[in-house]
């Protein structure tokens, strides 16, 4: 397990992901927008695969129920 963790850190280390190792409070507005868009696309794609229409999904209701 430890070897695989080190291998993953080598492949996806601090320079991976578009923020170049900067802490979140130092991200630019463009970096935040890119990450937000990526997250929405990832979650929306997952929901579509599960058969949920992400455009009609009520996030506030789901948050209260969970």
N, C-alpha and C positions, 0 to 999 in steps of 0.2 A: 504494500500500500504506500509506504513512504517513497519508494522508488518511482512509482507512477505519479505521485504528487509532485516530486521534483521535476520529472519529465514534463508534466503539464505546465508547471511554472516557467520552465525554460521555453516552452512553445508559446505560451500565452501570458508572458510576464508583464511587467509594468508598462511596456511600450505598446501593448496590444489593446485595441478597443477604441482608438481615436482620441483619448484624452491624454496620452503620453505620460502617464504616471502622476498627473496633477491631482491634488485633492479636489473633491467636488466643489468646494467653495471658491476655487480658482477657475472653474470652467467658464468659457465665454458663452454668450447667449446662443451662438451658432452651434456649439458643442452640445448644449442642453437641448436645443431643438432637434438635433440629429439623434440624440439618445432617446428622446421622447418619441420621435417618429419610429425609430427602430423597435422600441418597446411596444407601441401600439400595433405595429404590423405583426410582431411576433405573437402577441396575445390574441389579436384578431384572427390570425391564421390558425392558431390552436383552437379557438372557439368555433371557427367554421368547420374544422375537421371533426369536431364533436357534435356538429349539427345545430349550433346556436347561431342565430343571426346577430352578429356583434353590433350592427347598426341600431337594432331595436332593444338591445340588452339594457336593463335598468341597473346601473352600477350602484346607485344609492340604496335601492332595495336589497340588492345582494349583500352589500356591506352590512346592513342592519341585521340580515338573517344570519350571516356568518359570524 
